[in-house]
Structure formats: structure tokens, C-alpha cells
Amino acid sequence: MSPHPSPPSSLASPTALVALLKRRALTLGSAHTYDYALQFLLPVVLVRCLSAEDFGHYRLLWLTIMTVAGVASLSLPQSLYFFLPRSEPPVRRLYVHQTLLYMLAVGLLGGWAVSTWNPLQPATIESLNRFGLLLPALVAFWVSGSLLDILPTIEERVTWQSAATIALATLRTLGLAAAAWLTNDLDVLLWLLLGLLFFKLLLLVRYIARGHGLGGSWLSAASFTGQFRHAAPFGLSSALFALRAQADQWVVASLFAVHNFATFSIATVLWPLVNRFRQSVNHAFLPSMSRLHAADDMAGMLDLNSRANVLVGRMVYPLLAFTFVFAEDMVNLVYTARYGEAAPVMRVYAFSVIALVVELGSITLLLKEGIYALRVNLLALALSVALSWLGATRYGLPGAAAGSVLVLYMDRLFILRRIALRTGIPFGQLQDWRTLGMLIAFSTVSGMLAWSAAGHFFADSGPVLRMLAGGSVLAGAYAGLYGLFGSTGRGGLLAAICQKE
């Protein structure tokens, strides 16, 4: 394993630094997009090899795993973004060791929480008890091994992280698809998944052993207490945010049959897509943002965050437009017409993605605004559950999704106002609102053109041909609009031509 790369020099020009971070972000983004694409395509096999009830149980099991993972970590791995860039090697090793110990411990605790050994096991997941010890084991290994998804990026080993992401995603997808195709047995899939997660945990231990060593101190009460106190407010806030993001799914799982939940969960594929892009970009930018914050350069820190969000919007907004226009075709092609009710829910979620592009968690982490974010997320969780429950009982599956969408916009507004107050930078300058609005407009116009072309020329064609033709129109229109108005800074090529004249 090669030595850790040197961090970008604080003396480097802002342009050179941003260019380096963009390369890293695109490298991570490519790997995460590949991972997401495989996760998106795996159900092509699963819905055709598993019964609707088994597929519903498979989706419910993953919801349970991701809920526990979102709550258990308390952002302790993410706190390494704060501690590692400003620590010497022996101290870095200690932080990594105690973070690994913590993740192993909460993984075991999370496994117990979802097992039949817990007398307070939620009634919603009682149907998963048929899998016996598989459910708690999957939770424990997933939580414990998740440190591998972030530690190499924190240490700015982007190439290693990308390679590991691609390799593990390929192994998981091909293995599960083959098992489903050959056996049509959900239990076989879950045992195979457990083996893959165990392998990932071994890989994490090997990475730490080669990068930091397994010797030396593994735990310091003072160090861990400081790390935990720093991370806990953000971890609780992040846990509440994760619960908010999943609240409507739990509402649907509580009110509807398991096959209806499977349909609803299919529509949530947009959120993981955006999170893949956001994580890739912001994880690449965050170490440099941390150094700027340590140097008390608030404007520079916020500028990097704004640039990161624009980069995400540039990639996500046209994909969002494509999803909105071709929701029915996507669902019918990938999941079959049996899950066609997911399309309107997917369109509701599309509106949340517009706001989700504006990532603010990294700023609140660096500004130590965890307590405020915690209060906002607590209020938002309560509102999200109430609105989703009300929407589900009155308007069905789309109504359940609407609650979390409305609350997300409230959350962004509150956090942005808090950041403006703390930094003294006006609300209008916290993000490049003009460019984000322009990207939304480009994507909207391109989507309308794609919808018109597909409806006029390919109305009687199959979903594959409609999506290919419409996607080509959308991509061409978006590229043309971006090249004409947005590719050369503010105003784009048109402004540059006018300025020359």
C-alpha cells in the first residue's frame, strides 16, 4: 500500500486547488455512480426471480439495515474529517483505532436491537424474524464495515477508495444476481450477502493495518471523549435526518401491505442517486474545507462548499429531469409493470432532489453547529412523520412521499439562515444561487423538449426506444444550453461573445 498522499498545499492558488478537488470528486463520483448503477439494475433480476412478497421483505430488510446504520454511527467516522487532517501520525492512528472499536461495538448493539432478543423489537419488522440470526448478523457486519466507505477518502486516498468501491459493488451485484437467478431463494441471497459483508470487514482491518498499523494504543479515554463530544451532536442530527429520509417508508410499511411497501421503496431510488454524487464531491472537498476553517478563512470554506454543490447540480439536475419525464418507462422496464404505482411517487421525490443538492452538513460540522442542527432535525422529523401519515391516509403512496419533501425545504431554509448568522455572510452569498437556478432551468427546458420529442415521434414505441431517443434529445439540449449560457463562467459563451463585441 502506497504512502498517504500529501494534502493540497494551503499555498496553492484557489483555481489549482479547486481543479485538483474536482478531479478527485469526479473520480469518486464515477466509482459511486457505477456502484449506484449496479444497485439500480440488480432489481431487474430480483423482481423477476423473487415473489412480490419476498422482494418486499428484501426491501424491508435493507430499510432496517440502513436505518440502524444511520443511527448507530453518530457521525464518529465523519468526525475524522475534523481530526485527521490536523493531527500527527501517532494521534491519527489512535483516532482510527478507537473509531473502529466504536463501529464494531455499535454494530453488535444494532444487531441485538433488531433481533428477537430485544423485547422492544418494532412490530413493523416482525415479519423479518423468519430469517432468524441472519437479520442481526447482517446489521452488525454492515455497520462495522461501513468505515471502509469513508476512511480512505478522509485520508485523501481517492484512487484506492474508488477501486475498492467498484470491486465490492461488482462482487456484491454479480453474486446476488447469480444466486437469485439460480435459486429463486431469498435466504440463499442473504447468506451470500453476509459472506460478502464479512469479507468487507476483513478488508477494512487490512487497510488499517497497512496504513496505520495495529500496534500502539487503541483507546484513550480523554481522546475518545473529545472525539465523541465533537461528533455526537452532529451524529444525533444526522441520525434524525436519516430517520426523516426514511420516515415515509416506515409509515408506508406500517399502513400498507408488504408488496405496496416494495412499490413505494422503488420510488426512493432518487435519494441514493443524489447522495452518491453529494458524497463523492463533498468528501473530496471536505478535507480542504477543514483546513480553511482551521485557518479561520470562512469565506474560502463557504466558497468551496458552494462550488461543490454547483458541481453536484451540474450532474444531477439533468438526470432528475430525465427521471421525471420517463418515470413510467423506467419503472416498467426495470421493475416490470407490476410495480407501476412507483412512477407518481418518483415524480414527487423529484422535487425534493432540487433542494437536496444544496449540502450543508459539512458546514454545520465545521462550525460546530450540531446542537442547532439537532433541534431543526428533531422538529423536522416530527413534522415529516405527521405529514407523511396524513398524506398516506388521504392520497395513498404519493401523499406519503409529499410530507418528507415539504419538510426538506424547511430544513434547508433554517440551516442556511443559521450559517449566515454565524459567518456574517449574507444569505444570498452562501451559495451560487444564480448558477443553480440556471442549471435547473436548463434541465427543465431540456426535459420538456425530450418529453415532446418522445411523445410526438415515439409514442407507440417501446420504453427502451423512448428513453434512448428522449435521453439523447435531453442530453443534446442540456449540453447546448450549458455551452451557450453557462460554460465560461457567469453568462456563458453568449456573454463572452457580447463582451468581445
C-alpha positions in Angstrom: 0.0 0.0 0.0 1.5 3.3 -1.1 2.2 6.1 1.4 -0.6 8.5 2.1 -0.6 11.4 -0.4 0.3 14.9 0.8 -2.6 17.2 1.3 -3.1 20.0 -1.2 -0.8 22.9 -0.2 -2.5 25.8 1.5 -0.3 28.0 -0.6 -1.7 26.6 -3.9 -3.9 29.0 -5.9 -7.6 28.7 -5.4 -8.0 27.7 -9.1 -5.4 24.9 -8.8 -6.9 23.7 -5.6 -10.4 23.5 -7.0 -9.2 21.8 -10.1 -7.5 19.1 -8.0 -10.6 18.7 -5.9 -12.8 18.4 -8.9 -10.6 15.6 -10.3 -10.8 13.8 -7.0 -14.6 14.4 -6.9 -15.1 13.1 -10.4 -13.0 10.0 -9.7 -15.1 9.2 -6.6 -18.2 10.2 -8.4 -17.5 7.8 -11.2 -17.0 4.9 -8.7 -20.1 5.8 -6.8 -22.2 6.2 -10.0 -21.0 2.7 -11.0 -22.0 1.4 -7.6 -25.4 3.1 -7.8 -26.0 1.8 -11.3 -25.4 -1.7 -10.2 -27.7 -1.2 -7.2 -30.3 0.2 -9.6 -30.0 -2.7 -12.0 -29.9 -5.5 -9.5 -33.7 -5.4 -9.1 -34.0 -6.2 -12.8 -33.1 -9.7 -11.8 -34.6 -9.8 -8.3 -38.2 -8.8 -9.3 -38.1 -11.5 -11.9 -36.7 -14.2 -9.7 -38.4 -13.5 -6.3 -42.1 -13.3 -5.5 -43.6 -9.9 -4.8 -43.7 -10.8 -1.0 -40.0 -11.9 -1.0 -39.0 -8.8 -2.8 -40.9 -6.7 -0.3 -39.2 -8.5 2.5 -35.8 -7.9 0.8 -36.5 -4.1 0.6 -37.8 -4.0 4.2 -34.7 -5.8 5.4 -32.5 -3.1 3.6 -34.6 -0.3 5.1 -34.0 -1.9 8.6 -30.2 -2.2 7.9 -29.9 1.4 6.6 -32.0 2.8 9.5 -29.8 1.2 12.1 -26.6 2.3 10.2 -27.8 5.9 10.0 -28.5 6.0 13.8 -25.7 3.9 15.2 -22.6 5.6 13.9 -23.4 9.0 15.5 -21.1 10.5 12.8 -18.0 9.3 14.6 -16.4 8.2 11.3 -17.2 11.6 9.8 -15.6 13.3 12.7 -12.3 12.0 11.4 -12.6 14.7 8.7 -12.1 17.2 11.5 -9.4 15.3 13.5 -7.1 13.6 11.0 -6.1 16.5 8.7 -4.8 18.4 11.8 -3.1 15.5 13.7 0.3 13.9 13.7 0.6 10.2 12.6 0.5 8.6 16.2 -2.6 10.6 17.1 -4.2 9.8 13.7 -3.6 6.1 14.4 -5.3 6.4 17.8 -8.3 8.1 16.3 -8.7 5.5 13.6 -8.3 2.6 16.1 -10.9 3.9 18.5 -13.3 4.7 15.7 -13.0 1.1 14.5 -13.7 -0.2 18.0 -16.7 2.0 18.3 -18.1 0.8 15.0 -17.7 -2.8 16.0 -19.4 -2.2 19.3 -22.4 -0.3 17.9 -22.7 -2.9 15.1 -23.2 -5.6 17.7 -25.6 -3.4 19.6 -27.6 -2.6 16.4 -27.8 -6.3 15.6 -29.3 -7.0 19.0 -31.8 -4.1 18.7 -33.4 -5.7 15.6 -33.3 -9.3 16.9 -35.9 -11.3 18.8 -33.7 -10.9 21.9 -34.9 -7.3 22.1 -38.2 -7.3 23.9 -39.0 -3.9 22.3 -38.4 -5.1 18.7 -40.6 -2.9 16.4 -43.7 -4.7 15.3 -43.1 -3.5 11.7 -40.1 -5.8 11.3 -41.6 -8.9 13.0 -42.1 -10.4 9.6 -38.3 -10.5 9.2 -37.9 -12.8 12.1 -38.3 -15.7 9.7 -34.7 -15.2 8.8 -33.5 -15.9 12.3 -30.0 -14.7 13.1 -29.4 -13.5 9.6 -31.0 -10.1 10.2 -28.9 -9.2 13.3 -25.8 -10.6 11.7 -26.3 -8.5 8.5 -26.9 -5.4 10.6 -23.8 -5.9 12.7 -21.5 -6.6 9.7 -22.9 -3.7 7.6 -22.5 -1.1 10.4 -19.0 -2.4 11.4 -17.6 -2.4 7.8 -19.1 0.9 6.8 -15.9 2.7 8.0 -14.3 1.4 4.8 -16.7 3.5 2.8 -15.2 6.8 4.1 -11.8 6.3 5.8 -9.6 6.2 2.6 -11.4 9.3 1.3 -10.7 11.2 4.6 -7.1 10.3 4.1 -7.3 11.6 0.5 -6.6 8.2 -1.0 -9.2 8.7 -3.6 -7.9 6.1 -6.1 -7.8 3.4 -3.5 -11.3 4.3 -2.4 -12.7 4.3 -5.9 -11.1 0.9 -6.7 -12.5 -0.7 -3.6 -15.9 0.7 -4.2 -16.0 -0.6 -7.8 -14.6 -4.0 -6.8 -17.0 -4.6 -3.9 -20.0 -3.3 -5.9 -19.2 -5.7 -8.7 -18.7 -8.7 -6.4 -21.9 -8.0 -4.5 -24.2 -7.4 -7.5 -22.9 -10.3 -9.6 -23.1 -12.7 -6.7 -26.6 -11.7 -5.6 -27.9 -11.7 -9.2 -26.4 -15.1 -9.9 -27.8 -16.5 -6.6 -31.3 -15.1 -7.4 -31.3 -16.4 -10.9 -30.1 -19.9 -10.0 -32.1 -20.5 -6.8 -35.1 -18.1 -6.6 -34.5 -18.3 -2.8 -34.2 -15.1 -0.7 -32.5 -17.0 2.2 -29.6 -18.0 -0.1 -29.2 -14.4 -1.2 -29.0 -13.2 2.4 -26.4 -15.8 3.4 -24.3 -14.8 0.4 -24.6 -11.1 1.4 -23.5 -12.0 4.9 -20.3 -13.6 3.5 -19.6 -10.5 1.3 -20.0 -8.2 4.3 -17.6 -10.3 6.4 -15.1 -10.0 3.5 -15.5 -6.2 3.5 -14.8 -6.1 7.3 -11.6 -8.1 6.8 -10.6 -5.7 4.0 -11.1 -2.7 6.4 -8.9 -4.3 9.1 -6.2 -5.0 6.5 -6.4 -1.4 5.2 -5.9 0.0 8.8 -3.1 -2.5 9.5 -1.1 -1.4 6.4 -1.9 2.3 6.6 -1.6 2.8 10.4 -0.5 -0.4 12.0 -2.4 -2.4 14.6 0.1 -1.7 17.4 0.1 1.2 19.8 -2.8 2.5 21.8 -6.3 1.5 20.8 -8.2 3.7 23.1 -7.6 6.9 25.1 -10.4 8.0 27.4 -9.6 11.7 27.0 -9.2 11.4 23.2 -12.3 9.4 22.7 -14.3 11.6 25.0 -13.2 14.7 23.0 -14.0 13.0 19.7 -17.4 11.7 20.8 -18.4 15.1 22.3 -17.5 16.7 18.9 -19.3 14.1 16.9 -22.3 13.4 19.0 -24.4 16.5 18.3 -23.8 16.1 14.6 -24.4 12.3 14.9 -27.7 12.8 16.6 -28.7 15.4 14.0 -27.6 13.1 11.2 -29.5 10.2 12.7 -32.6 12.4 12.8 -32.1 13.4 9.2 -31.7 9.7 8.2 -34.9 8.9 10.1 -36.6 11.8 8.3 -35.4 10.5 5.0 -36.9 7.0 5.8 -39.9 8.1 7.8 -42.3 8.0 4.9 -41.1 4.4 4.1 -41.8 3.3 7.7 -45.2 5.0 7.5 -46.0 3.0 4.3 -44.6 -0.2 5.9 -46.9 0.3 8.8 -50.1 1.2 6.9 -49.8 -0.9 3.7 -49.1 -4.5 2.7 -45.5 -5.5 2.1 -45.9 -5.5 -1.7 -47.1 -1.9 -1.5 -44.1 -1.0 0.6 -41.9 -2.7 -2.1 -43.5 -0.5 -4.7 -43.0 2.7 -2.6 -39.4 1.9 -1.9 -38.6 1.6 -5.6 -39.5 5.2 -6.0 -36.9 6.3 -3.4 -34.0 5.5 -5.8 -33.6 9.2 -6.5 -32.3 10.0 -3.0 -29.5 7.4 -3.1 -28.5 8.7 -6.5 -28.1 12.3 -5.2 -26.4 11.1 -2.1 -23.8 9.2 -4.2 -23.0 12.4 -6.1 -23.0 14.5 -2.9 -20.8 12.2 -1.0 -18.3 11.9 -3.9 -18.0 15.7 -4.3 -18.2 16.8 -0.6 -15.9 14.0 0.7 -13.3 15.2 -1.8 -13.8 18.9 -0.8 -14.2 18.4 2.9 -10.5 17.9 4.0 -9.6 21.2 2.2 -12.6 22.9 3.8 -11.5 21.7 7.2 -8.0 23.2 6.7 -9.6 26.5 5.6 -11.8 26.5 8.7 -8.7 25.9 10.8 -7.1 28.9 9.2 -10.2 31.0 10.0 -11.0 31.5 6.3 -14.8 31.4 6.4 -15.3 32.9 3.0 -12.9 30.3 1.4 -14.6 27.4 3.2 -18.1 28.5 2.1 -16.9 29.1 -1.5 -15.6 25.5 -1.7 -19.0 24.3 -0.4 -20.8 26.4 -3.0 -18.6 25.1 -5.8 -19.1 21.6 -4.6 -22.9 22.0 -4.7 -22.8 23.5 -8.2 -20.7 20.6 -9.4 -23.3 18.2 -8.0 -26.2 20.2 -9.5 -24.5 20.1 -12.9 -24.5 16.3 -12.9 -27.8 15.6 -11.0 -30.3 18.1 -12.4 -30.4 16.8 -16.0 -30.7 13.2 -14.6 -33.6 14.5 -12.4 -35.3 15.9 -15.5 -34.9 12.6 -17.3 -36.3 10.6 -14.3 -39.3 13.0 -14.1 -40.2 12.7 -17.8 -39.6 8.9 -18.2 -40.7 7.7 -14.7 -43.3 5.2 -16.1 -40.9 3.8 -18.7 -38.1 3.4 -16.2 -40.3 1.5 -13.7 -41.9 -0.7 -16.3 -38.5 -1.5 -17.9 -36.5 -2.1 -14.7 -39.1 -3.4 -12.2 -42.0 -4.6 -14.6 -45.5 -3.1 -14.8 -46.4 -4.9 -11.5 -44.7 -2.0 -9.7 -46.1 0.7 -11.9 -47.5 2.7 -9.0 -44.0 3.8 -8.1 -43.9 6.3 -11.0 -46.0 9.1 -9.5 -44.2 8.7 -6.2 -40.9 9.0 -8.0 -42.1 12.3 -9.5 -43.0 13.6 -6.1 -39.5 12.8 -4.9 -38.0 14.6 -7.8 -39.0 17.9 -6.2 -37.0 17.1 -3.1 -33.8 16.4 -5.1 -33.8 20.1 -6.2 -33.2 21.1 -2.6 -31.1 18.1 -1.6 -28.3 19.2 -3.9 -27.5 22.0 -1.5 -25.4 20.1 1.0 -25.0 21.9 4.4 -23.9 19.1 6.7 -20.2 19.7 6.2 -20.6 23.4 7.1 -22.5 22.7 10.3 -19.9 20.1 11.2 -17.0 22.6 10.8 -18.9 25.4 12.5 -19.8 23.1 15.4 -23.5 23.9 15.0 -24.5 20.3 15.9 -26.9 21.4 18.6 -28.8 23.8 16.3 -29.0 21.1 13.5 -30.2 18.6 16.1 -33.1 20.9 17.1 -34.0 21.5 13.5 -34.0 17.8 12.6 -36.0 16.9 15.7 -38.7 19.3 14.6 -38.5 18.2 11.0 -38.7 14.5 11.9 -41.9 15.1 13.9 -43.4 17.1 11.0 -42.3 14.6 8.4 -44.0 11.7 10.2 -47.2 13.6 10.8 -47.4 14.9 7.2 -46.5 11.6 5.6 -49.1 9.8 7.8 -51.7 12.3 6.9 -50.8 12.2 3.2 -50.7 8.4 3.1 -54.2 8.1 4.6 -55.7 10.7 2.2 -53.7 10.4 -1.0 -52.1 7.0 -0.8 -48.4 6.4 -1.7 -47.7 9.8 -3.4 -49.2 11.5 -0.3 -46.8 9.7 1.9 -43.8 11.0 -0.1 -45.1 14.6 0.0 -44.5 15.0 3.7 -40.8 14.5 3.6 -40.4 16.7 0.5 -42.1 19.7 2.2 -40.1 19.3 5.3 -36.8 19.2 3.4 -37.3 22.7 2.1 -38.0 24.0 5.6 -34.8 22.3 6.8 -32.6 23.9 4.1 -34.1 27.4 4.9 -33.4 27.1 8.6 -29.9 25.9 8.3 -28.9 28.5 5.7 -30.2 31.3 7.9 -28.2 29.9 10.8 -25.0 29.7 8.7 -25.5 33.3 7.5 -25.8 34.4 11.1 -22.7 32.6 12.3 -20.4 33.6 9.5 -21.7 37.1 8.8 -22.0 36.3 5.1 -25.4 37.3 3.6 -27.9 34.6 2.8 -27.7 35.4 -0.9 -24.0 34.8 -1.0 -23.9 31.5 0.8 -24.4 29.6 -2.4 -24.1 30.4 -6.1 -27.9 30.7 -6.4 -27.8 32.1 -9.9 -25.9 29.2 -11.3 -28.0 26.6 -9.5 -31.1 28.3 -10.9 -29.7 28.4 -14.3 -28.9 24.6 -14.2 -32.5 23.9 -13.0 -33.8 26.0 -15.9 -31.5 24.2 -18.4 -32.7 20.8 -17.1 -36.4 21.8 -17.2 -36.3 23.1 -20.8 -34.3 20.0 -21.9 -36.8 17.7 -20.2 -39.7 19.4 -21.9 -38.0 19.0 -25.3 -37.3 15.4 -24.6 -40.9 14.8 -23.4 -42.3 16.5 -26.5 -40.0 14.6 -28.9 -40.6 11.2 -27.3 -44.4 11.8 -27.2 -44.6 13.1 -30.8 -42.3 10.7 -32.6 -42.1 7.6 -30.4 -45.5 7.4 -28.7 -46.1 3.9 -30.0 -42.6 2.6 -29.4 -41.4 0.6 -26.5 -39.9 2.1 -23.3 -36.3 1.4 -24.4 -36.6 3.3 -27.6 -38.5 6.2 -26.0 -35.9 6.5 -23.3 -33.0 6.4 -25.7 -34.5 8.9 -28.0 -35.7 11.2 -25.3 -32.4 10.9 -23.4 -30.5 11.9 -26.5 -32.6 14.9 -27.0 -32.3 15.9 -23.3 -28.6 15.4 -23.3 -28.1 17.4 -26.5 -30.4 20.2 -25.4 -28.7 20.5 -22.0 -25.2 20.5 -23.5 -26.2 23.1 -25.9 -27.8 25.4 -23.4 -24.9 24.9 -20.9 -22.4 25.7 -23.7 -24.3 28.8 -24.8 -25.1 30.3 -21.4 -23.2 28.6 -18.7 -19.9 27.0 -19.6 -17.5 30.0 -19.4 -18.4 31.5 -16.1 -21.2 33.8 -15.4 -23.1 34.4 -18.5 -21.5 31.7 -20.5 -20.4 31.8 -24.2 -23.1 34.2 -25.2 -21.9 36.8 -22.6 -18.3 36.2 -23.7 -19.2 37.0 -27.3 -21.2 40.1 -26.4 -18.3 41.3 -24.3 -15.9 41.0 -27.2 -18.2 42.9 -29.4 
